[in-house]
Amino acid sequence: MVRLAYLNGWSRDKLARHFDQPINTVKTWLHRALKQIKRCLEP
């Protein structure tokens, strides 16, 4: 989902439709994923 959103430029609305999920769920998933990526990149 992160790849689709940030590398392919998919909107949250398009992601919600693609994954058949509410847009707020998609927002939460993206937020959590970005926090996990940030933790992985921290020294």
C-alpha positions as CSV (number, residue, x, y, z in Angstrom):
1,M,0.0,0.0,0.0
2,V,2.8,2.4,0.8
3,R,4.4,1.7,-2.5
4,L,1.2,2.3,-4.4
5,A,0.5,5.5,-2.5
6,Y,4.0,7.1,-2.6
7,L,5.7,5.6,-5.6
8,N,2.7,5.1,-7.9
9,G,0.8,8.2,-6.7
10,W,-2.4,6.4,-5.8
11,S,-4.8,8.6,-3.8
12,R,-6.2,7.4,-0.5
13,D,-9.6,7.1,-2.2
14,K,-8.2,4.9,-4.9
15,L,-6.5,2.7,-2.4
16,A,-9.7,2.4,-0.3
17,R,-11.6,1.3,-3.4
18,H,-8.8,-1.1,-4.5
19,F,-8.6,-2.8,-1.1
20,D,-12.4,-2.5,-0.5
21,Q,-11.8,-0.7,2.8
22,P,-13.1,2.6,4.3
23,I,-10.8,5.6,3.6
24,N,-10.2,6.1,7.3
25,T,-8.8,2.6,7.6
26,V,-6.5,3.3,4.7
27,K,-5.3,6.5,6.3
28,T,-4.6,4.5,9.5
29,W,-2.7,1.8,7.7
30,L,-0.5,4.3,5.9
31,H,0.2,6.2,9.1
32,R,1.2,3.0,10.9
33,A,3.3,1.8,8.0
34,L,5.2,5.1,7.8
35,K,5.9,5.0,11.5
36,Q,7.3,1.5,11.1
37,I,9.5,2.5,8.2
38,K,10.7,5.5,10.2
39,R,11.7,3.2,13.1
40,C,13.6,0.9,10.7
41,L,15.6,3.9,9.4
42,E,16.5,5.3,12.8
43,P,20.0,4.6,14.0
